[in-house]
Amino acid sequence: MRIFDGFGHRVSLAMAGKKSPWGGGSGDDGDSDGGKPTGSEGGDKPKGPRNPWLPPGSGGGSGDGRRGPNIEDIFKSRGPEGPRRRGGGGGGTGGPNMRFPQRPGGKSWFPIAVIAIIGIGVLATSVHLVGPQQQAVVKTLGNYTRAMQPGLNFSAPFPIETVEVEDVEGVRSVRIPGNDNQAKLILTGDQNLVDLSYIVRWNIKDLSDFKFRVVDPVDTVNEAAEAAMRAAVAETELDETFSGQGRAAIELDVRERMQRTLDGYRAGVNVLGVEIEKADPPAQVVDAFRDVQVAEQNADAARNQARGYAQQVLAQAQGEAEAFDKVYQQYRLAPQVTRQRLYYETMERVLSQTDKTIVETGNVTPYLPLPEIRRRAQQSSPATVVTAPEGQ
């Protein structure tokens, strides 16, 4: 480590030499004793490194006005347009000479800039463009004064008048209940509970009433929807709430009830429609309810089957009665012929179901089916064995 001993001293001596970038540029070399600078006593210029932080023209050292760098001088000499220094001449450094741009006449631009900023603010808060699906309300010092229709409108600048713009044609919706996992149990007309979830769609009918007649219009719509739904379901039986026709009737009833309630509050809301998303029994009895539904479906199937059989028997009886009426009309025209014909048809229908053959005597030669008679005899009586007597 002895190699580095005195390294800092040698570097400082080298920097104080003729070729050092920190030198004063006078061309004088250091003394023979190590390059130490001579004092100011002989009128000679000081030797040694020049302070790079000092402005040009300033002296150095303690005897000729030279002083160490000051951090305040560094920051004072910097500005948005770079350092501007006043001439030295033994007076040290001067601060930055920064001034606001001036007009050709020598006056400042600052008042004009302030007036321009105020004018832009007044123009931006006085001109309002209301869209075709929008309406606006104007408040003067916090109190409602008038409404703005679609188009270009003007008002007093802020804060004298404030303008609030709202979309009145856009459809807004609210889901009840807000959480899908939350149950909304409603009592039906036959003292049963049903879990209902539904959506209410609405928009703004009158913006001034919507803004200033009720405290919270959205909560008012929610409460009116719940009250109307409970009132409508309370007049409906459980089975009707599950059917499509019953749901349509409930939705129409709820919409009409809501509109009457909101119009009474002058809430400025137009109810567009109500849609029931889910109508289920409570989760605690859903299994039993399904069993009841299966039993009802089986009962309906049995009733439908019985009705079908009754209709079939009735149609057959009506057909036979109609045929009998036609035969009776023919019997009235020719009783003897009709009677004989009925006798033949009846005997043919009865005898066709028997295995007996009736043959009249006379010129008819009867044919006896001996093989068939023998087969029937063998089936009706057991076979007998006949043995010949001895001696034959």
C-alpha positions, 0 to 999 in steps of 0.5 A, a space after each residue: 500500500 506504500 505505492 499509493 502514499 503521496 499519490 494525492 499530493 503528486 496529482 495536485 502538483 501535476 494539476 498545478 503545472 503548465 498543461 493542467 486544465 485547472 491552471 491559470 494559463 499564464 505559462 508559469 511553472 511551479 517552483 523547484 521545491 515542488 511547484 508550490 505557488 508563490 504568494 502575492 507578496 512580490 506582485 506575481 500572479 498566483 500559482 495553482 489551480 483555478 476554481 472552475 466555479 467562479 465566473 470569469 474576471 473574478 479574482 482568486 485567493 484571499 488577498 486578491 478577492 478570490 473565494 470558494 464556490 457558493 451553492 447560492 451562486 450556482 443556483 442564482 446563475 441558472 434560469 429558464 433562459 440560461 445564466 445571465 451575468 452582469 459584468 464583473 470588474 472586481 464586483 463578483 458575480 451577479 444574479 440572473 437578469 430574467 424579465 417577462 417578455 415585453 410588447 413593442 411599445 415597452 409595456 408588459 404582456 402580463 395584463 393581456 395574458 390575464 385578460 385572455 385567460 379570463 375571457 376563455 374561462 367566461 366563454 367556456 362556461 357561457 356557451 353550451 351545446 346540448 345534444 339531441 338526446 339531452 336536456 340541461 337545467 340552469 341554476 342561478 346561484 344554486 337555485 333552479 331557474 330554467 331548462 335548456 333544450 337541445 341545441 346551442 344555448 347561452 348562460 351567465 358565466 360560472 359561478 353566477 350560473 351553472 349548467 347540468 346536462 343529462 341524457 334523457 333518452 337513454 334507457 336505464 335499468 335496475 335489477 332487483 335484487 341487486 345480487 343474484 345469490 340474494 333471494 327476494 321472497 314475495 307472498 302470493 295470493 294463495 299464501 305461498 312464497 315465491 322467489 322473484 328476480 326482475 329488471 325495471 327499465 326506465 328513462 327520464 321524462 322531465 329533467 327538472 322534476 328528476 333533479 329537484 323533486 325527489 332526493 334520490 331518484 334511483 332509490 325512488 324507482 327501486 322502492 316503487 318497483 318493489 312495492 308494485 311487485 309485491 302488490 301485484 303478486 299478492 293478487 296472483 296465485 302461485 301457479 300463475 306466477 310460474 306460467 308465461 301468461 301469468 308472468 306477462 299479466 304481472 309485468 304489465 300490472 307492475 309497470 302501471 302501478 309504478 308509473 302511477 306512483 312515480 307520477 304522484 311523486 312528480 319524479 320525472 321518470 318514465 317506466 318503459 317495462 318490467 321483465 321477470 327473470 326468475 320465478 322459483 319456489 324458496 330454496 328450502 322447499 324446492 325438492 318438495 315443490 318438484 315432487 308436487 309438480 311431478 305428481 300434478 303432471 302425472 295426474 294431468 296425464 291420467 286425466 288426459 288419458 281418461 278424457 281420450 278414452 271417453 271421447 273414443 267411446 262416445 264417438 263409437 256410440 254416436 256412430 252406432 246410433 247414426 247407423 241405427 237411424 239410417 236402418 230405421 228409415 229404410 225399415 219404415 219404407 220396406 218393413 218386410 225386406 228390411 226385417 229379412 235382411 236384418 235376420 240374415 245379417 244377424 245370423 251371418 254375424 253369429 254363426 260365423 263365430 261357431 264351428 258348427 255346420 248346418 246342412 239341409 236335407 234334399 238334393 245337397 250331398 253333405 261332405 264330412 271332413 273325416 280327417 278333421 273329425 278324427 283329429 278332434 276325437 283324438 284330442 278330446 278322448 285318450 287313445 284306447 288299445 284293442 287286443 284280439 281274442 285268443 285263438 284267432 
